Amino acid sequence: MGGEAKPWRGLKSWAQRHLNAGFAAGFVLVLVTYLVVSQQFAITAPNAVTTKGSQIADKQKQVIRSAGDSEPKKEREEEWQPKAAAEEERDKKKDTSGAVPTEESPKRDEADAKPFETKRDKVVCNTDGPISDTCDLDGDIRINGSALSVTFVPSSPSERREWKIRPYSRRTMAGVEKVTVTQLESPHDPSAAPPCEVTTADVPAVVFALGGLTGNYWHDFSDVIVPLFAASRRYNGEVLFLVSNIQPWWLGKYEAIIRRLSKHDAIDLDHDTRVQCFKHVAVGLRLHKELSIVPELSPEGHRLTMADFTAFLRETYALPRGAPASLRNFPDRKPRLLLIHRAHYRRFTNVPEIKKAAEAAGFEVTVASPRADVPLAETARMVNSHDVLLGVHGAGLTNAVFLPANGVVIQVVPYGKLERMARTDFGEPVADMGLRYVEYSVGAEESTLLEMLGPDHPVIKDPEAVHRSGWDKVAEYYLGKQDVTIDVKRVASDLRIDRVTTEMACFGHAELILGSQDYPDPDTFISEEAVSIGLIVCTASLDQFLFLYRQAQTRKYPKLTFAATATVQ
């Protein structure tokens, strides 16, 4: 699997047969309850896509068009070069919590707020957002790749402007060269406008960079793949990728995804000495939030969600499962749990006990360790065959993107006040994917740091002081030196199974049962407690379910789940 190189009827009897004591009673009841409840109409959810897309063979060769190639080469041997893992959290040095702010409406300078525009001309550059720098250009655009230069030629006199855009999604990333975007004063300035050598009239271009933190599995998706999907999906494959700091091994690893986003070979921008001309160009990738998409920030008229992205992946890799196993329809079928066992730091030290307890609870358990040399298609199929993903905070949890819609992700948060970072990196994205998120925070007694350092060490006694001392110490101890020994007797109370019982699944709270004609505003009937703990709202019809689902998406209830049932008793 991808590694770090970084209804309810019959449920109670089912649970009573399988949940016995201690850990088994607590660890999975919340998951089983959720899975059963979500099954009846899970496949009717908008993000539950089971359609198989065009299968892209694992052995298909990646083609990169070099400078001077006028036509794509039919075949070029894929270059695969394993890359050392980037530090998982290098991009979070300024905020010791590890949280990166969600990009809201970006600030613009005066020229940006009123972009130069005629019937066909437009330049909009966003350089003051919290994360990314980008420019979107429409009109006469000329790109000299080797000079990292983008020139906009207006159709009428205009103000000369210049922007320096780092085409990586994190503007502060060192080692990634900036692209110069220039808006000329006049269309009649031949000395300033390089003549076109290659004209691509009908195909737009996206200019972006690799390098940076790519090579870490989580950053591959959060920094590049998800923003690239958001930027290019609207073109339905008719878009050209101009890639700075190109990494052939990276394009090979994610070839299936890149090939579905663009039907054309990627251009090695740094070595392309030609002047290519386009009518529309996007310079830089916009990171909305970590590992996710903010629908309101999607390109105008092309609203996308993270659920759209996971559906896209299921189609890309022809993944067969769009919903978890149905315990209601198939009571003898065991739900499948994938336990990620990291090869180094932040490992589970008692994997056999965790596996045994989950099996006693009625799960079929697979233990897998992240491996960078496994083809991504194989990883995607393996993850998609499971209903629940369990792991300690780390890049392996990125594989949640391949789970069937309405599946469950359990993130074990290491000791050291890392909850905010954990929720930013995985908790919120998982909810945006349409998955159920469960969080388990490790206590000092469950961390190997206690035995290593002793109870009086500041790392144990005062994690907040360690955070105040700077990110380096946080990363050194809490991320780089601790493993986790789960206390199976404590899990039950921490998961608060008293709040997630069979009765709560649908019929336990009258305020959450809706009549067939009710189409209420969610704000008027969903209690604050229901939102905070993620109750399931029982609806009476598919139409009602879809209506409330869309309303909830708009109001951002990340922990709220809507289930549809044909009858409400």
N, C-alpha and C positions, 0 to 999 in steps of 0.2 A: 504494500500500500504506500501511497505517497508519503515520503518521510521528510524530515528536516535535513536537508543537505545544505535548515531550520525546521331496550339495551341495557343494555344495562340489566336485562333479565338474565338470570343464570350466572351473573358475575360473582355474586356472593358465594354461591356454592362452589364455583370454580376456585375462588380464592381460598376457601376453607379447605379444599382438598390439597392445595399446593403450598400454602404459606403456613409454616409450622411455628417457628420461634425465632427470637432474636433478630438477627440480620435478615433472615428470609422473610420475616413478617414485615419488616420495614423497608427494606431496600427496594423492592420491586412492586409493592402493591400500588404505589402511585403510578407506576408505569403501566401495569396491567390494566388498572382502571381507565387510564387515559386511552390506551390502545383499544380496549373494548368499546368505549364510548365513541371513539372517532371512527370506528369501522363501518357503522351502518350506512353512512353516507359519505365516507371519506373520499371515495372516488368522484363525488359530485363537486368537490371543492374546486375552485378555479385553478389552483396550483397542482392538482392531482392529475398529471398528464401521463398517460400510458402509451400514447402513440409512439411507435418506433420510427425514428427518423432514418435518413439514409445512413446506412452503416459505413463507417470509414475504417478501412482495414488498418489493423495495428501496424502492419509493415509498410504502409504507404510511405513513400519518400518525400521529405520536405524539400521544396525547391525555393531557393533564394535567388532573386534576380540581381546580378551584379551590374555595375556601371557598364553601359554599352550594349547590354542585351536588349534587343528589340522585341524578341519573342520569348516566352517562358521556355526554359529547357524542359524537355519531356521527363527527364529523370536525373536526379543527382543524389548520390549516396548521402544519406542522413549522417550528420556529424553529431555524435553523442559524446559529450565530455562531462563527466560528473564534476560538479562544482562544490567546493567547500561551503558549508552552511554559513550564512550570515548570522550575526547575533540576532536572536529573535526580537529583541526590543531596542535595537539601536536608534530607532526613530522616535523614541519616547524620552529622550534625555532631559528635556526641559521640564517635563511634568512627571514627577516621581510616581504618580499614581498609574502612569502608563496610558492614561486616556488621551485620545486625540479628539478634538472638538468636531462635532458634526458640522459640515459646511452648510450654512444657511444662505440666504440671498447675499451673494458676494458684493463687496463694496467696489465701486469703480471711480476712477478719477473723472474730471469733467468731460474729457474727450470720450471716455468709455460710456458715460451715462448718456451721451448724445452721439452715437457712432456716426461716422461719415456714411451716408446712405443715399442712393438714388433708387431708381426702379430695380437696379440689379447689383448695386454696390453696397457692401456692408462690412465693417470691421468692428468687432466687439472683443476687447481684451480684458480679461479679469485677472488682476494681479494682486488684489488685496484680500482675497478669501483666506480662510484659516489654514488651508492645506495646499492647494494647487494653484498654478498659474496656467491659463489657457488663452488662446485666441481663436476666434471663429471668423473666417473671411469668406465673402461671396463677391465674385467679380473677376477681374483679371489678376491672377495670382501666379507668380513665377518663383520657382524654388531651385536654388543652387545647393544641392545636397552637401557637397564637399566643403562648401563655405558656410554651411549651416545658416543659410540666408533665405528668408521668405520675403518677397517684394510684392506689395499690393499697388497696382497701377489704377488710379481712379479714372472714371470716365469724364470727369470735369474737375476744375481746379479745387484743391483741398489743402488742408493744413498738413504739413509734413510731421509725421509722428514715428517714434521708434520704441519698440518693447524688447526686452530680453526675457525669453520664456524658457524655463527649464522643462523639457518635454517629459520628464518623469513626473509621476503623480504627487510626489512630495517635493515642494520647491526647495527645501533645505538640504536635499540629498547631495552630498559632496561626490565629486568624481563623474558627474553627468554634465556634459557641456550644454550651454544655453544656445538657443536658436534666436537669431536676430530677426524680428518682424518689423518691416519698414513700410510705412504708408507714404507714398510719394506725393508731392505737391501738385503735379500736373501730368496728364497723359502724354504731353508733348516734351518729355525729358528723356530722350533716347539714351543719353549718357548714364542716367541713373537706373534705367530699366534694362536688365539683361534680356537679349532677344531669346525667344522660345526656340528650343531645339527639339523638344518632344511635347506635343499637345495632347492632353487627355481631356477631351471636351465633356464627355458625359459621365465620367467616373470621378467622384470626389476622393480626397486623400485625408488620411489621419497620420499626423507626424507624432511619433512617440519614441521614448528611449527605454532600453533595457538596462542591465547593470543595476546600480543601486543596491537594493536588498533582494533582488531576484536571486533565486537559488535556494531561498528559504521558502518552503511550500506554502506557508500562510501568506507571505508577502507576494508570492507569485500570483495568487488569486486577489488579495486585497489591493495590491499596488498596480497591477497590470490587467489581469484577465477581466475582473469585474468592471473596472472603469472603461476598458476597451469595448466590452459588450455594450455598456451604456452609450458609448460614443458612436458605435458603428452598426448596431443591430438594425437600425431603421433603414439601412441601405440594402438589406437583403442580399448581401454578398457582393454587390457592385460597389466596392470601395477598395482603394489601394493603400496599403500600409507602408509608410516610409519610416524605417526603423534606424535610429541612431544607436551606437554602441551595440550593434546587432550581436546576438549570441546564438549561433546555429544550433547548439545542443538544446537551448531553451525552446526554440521554435520547433525542434524535433520532438521534444517531450510533449508539448501541448499542440501538436500539429492538427489533431482532429478538431480542436476548438478554433484554432486560427483559420483552418480551411473552411469551416462553416461560416465564419464571420466575413471572410474575404475569398472570392473566387480567384483572386490574382496573387501572383508570387510577391512576397515581401521584398521591398527594395532596401539594399544596404545603403542608407542615406550618406554615411560618412565617406564612402568611396564612389559616389555617383557625381561625376564632374559635369554632367549635362544640366541644362536648364529645362526643367519640366514645368509645363503650364497647366493650370487647373481653373475651374470655375468655382469650386468650393473646397476649402481646406480647413481642417481643425488641427491646431498646433497644441500639443500637450494633452494629457489625460486628466480628467477631473475626478478626484477621489471625493465622493459625497460624504461617506463615513466609512469606518473600518469594515471591510468585508461585506459591504452592503450598498444598496441603491436607495436614494431618497427620491420617490416618484416625482415630487414637485420640482426636482432639479434635472429631470430628464429633458432632452432636447425638445423644443416646442413642438407640440402636436404628436409626440412619440413617447407617451408615458410608459415607463417601465418600472417593474418592482423586482425585488430579489426572488420572489416566487417565479417570475418570468425567467430569471437566469437559471434557476435550478431545473425548471422544465426544459429549458434549452439544452442543458447538460444531459438530461435523461434522453432527449431526442438524439443528441450528438452521438452518444455512446450506445444508443438503442437499448437503454435499460428497461427491463420489463415491468418493474414494479412502481406504480404510482401511488400506492397506499400500503400501510402496514398489514400484517396478517390479521384476518378477521376471526377473533375468538368466538364471536357470537354465532357466526355462520359455520365455523369449523372448530367446535370446542375442544377437539382432541389435538389440534395443531398447536405446537409450541411457538410462542414468539421468539425471535432470534435476537440475541444481544451480542454486539461486537465490542470486546474489551481491548482497548489500545494499550499495549505494554511497551513503553518507551525503552529504548536500548541504553539510554544514559540519563543522568539527572532528571529529577521529578518522575521517578519510576514508582510503581506499586511494588512494595516488598513482599506482599502476601497475596500474590495473584492466585495461587491454588485455593486459598480460603474464599476469596471473592468469587471465583468461578464456582466453587462447590455450593456456596450459599445461593447464587443466582440459579443454578441448576435445581437446587432444592425448591426454589420458588416457582419452578415451572418453565424456566427459560432454557433454550438451546443456546449454548455459549461458545463463541469463537474467540480465541486469544490471538491477536496479531501484532507484530512489531513493524513499525514504519521502515520501509526500504526504498531508497531512491532509485534502485535499478529495476524495479518492477514497472512494466508498462502501465500508464495511467488507465487505459481501458480495462485492464485486469483489476486494478484497484477499484474503479468505479463499479464494476459488476459485483465484486465481492461486497462492497459496502451496501449497495442497493439491495442485496439479498437479505439484509438485516433490518430489524425494526427499531433497534435502540443502539446508540453509540455511547460508550462510556470511556472516559479517559481523564487523565490529569491535564491541566492547562498546558497547551502546547500545540505545535503546528499540526499534529495528527488529527485534531478535532476539525480541521479544515475539511476533512472528508465528509462532514455533515452535508455538504452540497450534493452528495450523491444519494442520500437517504430518500426513501419514498416520502411523498408529502404526508404530513401528520405524524411522522415518526418522532422519536424522542432522543434528545441529546442530554447526557448527564455530564456536567463539567465538575471535576474535583479541583477545587481551588487550593493551591498550596498555602501553607502557613505564612503569614507576613503581611496581612492587610492588602491583599491583591484583588479583592472583590471588584473594585471599580474597573481595573484593567481587564479582568476576566469577562465582565459583562460587556465592556466596550468591544473587546476582540471577538467574543463568541456569543455571549448571552443575547445581545440585541440583534446581531446578524441572524442567529438561529431562529429567533421569533419572526424576523422579516422573511425568512425562507418558508414560513408556514409550518415550522416544526415546534414541538413542545420542548421547553427548556427547563431543566432541573439543575440546581446548583447545590453542591456540597462543599462546605468550607472546612478545611483541615484544622484541627486543634493542635496546640503545641505538643501534646502527648502523642499525637499521631505522626509527628515530623521527626525525621532522623536528626534534625538540627539540635533537638533537646539533648540527645545522648552525645552528640559531637561537641556541643559548646557548654552544656550545663544550664540549669534553670536561671542562674543569675546573670547570664550574658545578655547584653542589651538587645541582641538579635531576638532573643526569646522574651525578655521582659518588656521591651519597649519598641515594637516594630515601627510605631509612628516616628520615633526619634531616628531610626534608621532611614526612613523615607526622607526626613528633613535633611539628612546628611548628603543626599544626592542619589541619583539613579545607579551609579556604579556599585554601591554597596547593596542596594536592593537586588540588582541583577546577580551580583556575586553570591549572595547567601540564599535568598528566597527562590531564585530561579536556577542557580547554577550549582548549589551544594546540597540541596535537600531531596530526599526521597520520602515516600509516603507509605505508612502502614495503617490502613483503614481499621478503625475500631468498629467491628461489625455490630457491637451492642449499642453503639451510639447513633448509628445511622438512622434508626427508626424515628427517634425524636427530632433529629435535625431535618429530615425530610417532611416532618409534620404530617404523618399519615392520618392523624385525627381530623385534619382538614380536607383530606382527599379520600373520602370513603365511597362505598357503593351508592349510598343514598344521595350524595352530592353530585353523582354523575349526571343525573337529569332531574329526578323527581323530588330531591330532598329540599329544594328551595323554591317555594311557590312563585316568588318574584321573578324567577328565571324561566318559568314555563310560559310560553306564549301561545295565545289562541291563533286559530288559522287565519283570522282577518287582521291581526295586529301587525302594523309596520311602524313601530315606535322609533323615535330618536334614541339611540343607545344611551345617550347621556341621561335620559329621563327614567330609565328603568334598571340600569346596571349599577349596583351598589359599589361604593368605593372599595369595600372588602373583596367583592367579586373580581374587580379589576386587579387588585394587588396580589391576589393568590391564584388568579388564573382559572376561575370556575368555568364550567361549560354551560353555555346558554342553549337550552333545548328549544328548537324551533319546530313549527308544525308543518312546514312545506319547504320544498327546494327553493321556490321563489323567495320565500321569506328568509331562508338561509343566505341566499346570494345577496339580497338587499342589505341585511345586517352585516354580512361579511365585508361588503364594500364600505359601509358606513364605519365599521370598526377600523378598517385600514386607514380611512381618512383621519380618524380621531386618534390613531396610533395607540391601540390597546394591545401591546405586544404579548401579554400573557393570557389574553382572553381567547377562548376557543368557541366556535359556534358549531353545533352538531344539528343535523336535520333528521327528523324522524317522521314517518308517515302518520303516526297516531300519537296523540298525547293523552295519557290516561289521568 
